[in-house]
Amino acid sequence: MTKPIKVALAGAGAFGIKHLDGIKNIEGVEVVSLVSRELDKTKEIAAKYGIGHVTTELADSLALKEVDAVILCTPTQMHASQTLACLQAGKHVQVEIPLCDVLKDGEEVAQLAEKSGLVAMCGHTRRFNPSHQYVHQQITAGKFNIQQMDVQTYFFRRSNMNALGQPRSWTDHLLWHHAAHTVDLFAYQCGSPVVKANAIQGPIHPTLGIAMDMSIQLKSANGAICTLSLSFNNDGPLGTFFRYIGDSATYIARYDDLFNGKEEKIDVSGVAVSMNGIELQDREFFAAIRDGRQPNSSVASVLPCYRVLHELEQQLGG
């Protein structure tokens, strides 16, 4: 029997729970350590998922020899430094999106990842959602080419709350977090790098200190264009909605559902072994570890996205 991959998960918030639920469905993987800020709450979650080791310090988990890999679901501002710490400790690492909110930090991670030979992956979930995988398969089969993507990322987040409605200890960001999903997906689906990018933003929130509305334009080297609208001011419906306009079809992706331009639903249940994008993302991480290869959405493959975000931040005066 293949030796199980033993995992430490840092960040037992809304997204950490999604990873724990996904990992339950993956054979040969065991979460052995859980790290989060509030010890009592973390102990409750660990008991629910049968996790033996609980701590408030990532270093405690990294010191465990049995830990092979780490999944980071921590605040954005910690991502790059914690990814470096995992690699320095000799652990494979998957960090949730975004890889960084300062480009030079992401570049440092990419350099160490390449030098280490370890699996270093960033959680660009859109690459794994079955709806987007279906479109990608059409593209790779030569049946569809993107002319334009029109994307809306809309939330109602005028206070620091997470997806579970709980207070956050950090501030979310439209550019470095939510735009990262689409900037990466656009280049990935086009199979062509972004060569032109423009951005404008609305007023800065007086308390949160971030823009609550933003508009981004992208153009890839092969001529495809993308328009992305983002808001934390939108009072429903919430989420990210994608329209792929191509040379042979139009596809509309809403969460895990996919429709054609006539609003006829497309069955994507057979695209992958699960309809859960987070689970599929984790499956790729563990498969890459077992296969000794770099995963889809490796740090190296997503770094160009963060270079575009850095360029946009400079335009916005960041």
C-alpha positions, 0 to 999 in steps of 0.5 A: 500500500502506498504510504499516506501523505500527511498534511498540516492545514493552516487556517481553519476559517471558511476556506480551510473547512472547504479543504478539510471537506474535500480531503475527506474524499481523497484516499491516501491523505491524512490531515494530522495537524491543524493551525489557527488563531483561536485555540479553542475553536481550532480544537473543536474543528480538529475533533470534528475531523479527527485531527490529532495535533492542534496549534496556533503556530505554523512553526509547531506543525512544520517541526513535525517530521511526519508532516509531508505537505502543508495547505495554507488558508491563512490571511493574504498578507501571510501567504508569501512568508508562510510559503517560504517557511514551508519550503525552507522546512522541506514541506510541499506546499499549497497556498490559497490564492493570492500567492502574494500581495507584493510582487517581489515576495511572489518572485522570491517564493518562485525562486525558492520553489524551483531550487527546492524541487518541492511541489509548490502550488497556488490555489487558482481554483478556477482552473479546476472547476468543472465548468471551466475545465469543460471550456478548456477541453473544448479549446485544447481540442481545437473546437473553441477559441476565445474572442472575449471574456466578460466577467463580473465578480460581485460581493456585498462586503462593506465590513470585514466578514468572511464567507461564513459571516464571521469577523475577519482579522485582515482586509480582503482585496479586489485586485490582489485576491479576486482579480487574480482568479480572472487574470490567471484564468484568462491567460490560462484559457487563451493559452496566451500571456496578457500583453496589455492591462488597464484598470480604474477604481472607485472611491477608497473606503474610509474604514477598510482603506481599499477600493470597493469597485474596480474595472479591469481590461486585459488583452492577450498576445493572441488578440483575445480581450477580457473585461472584468468588473469587481465590486464589494458594494453589490447587494446581490446576486453574489459571486463571479459570473463568466461569459466566454464569447468565442469563434464557435460558441458562447459559454456562461459559467455561474459557479459550477453550472455551465450554459450555452448562449441560449441559456441551455444547461451543459452537463459537466458532471462527467468532466472530472471525478468530482464537482467540487473545485477545491477537492479537484485542486487538492487532488492535483496537489497530492497527485503531483507530490506522488508523481514527482512533478509540478502541478497545474497552477504551480507557483511558477505557472501563476507568477505571470498573473501577479506580474500583471496585478503589480502593473495594474497596482502601479497604474492605480497609484499603489 
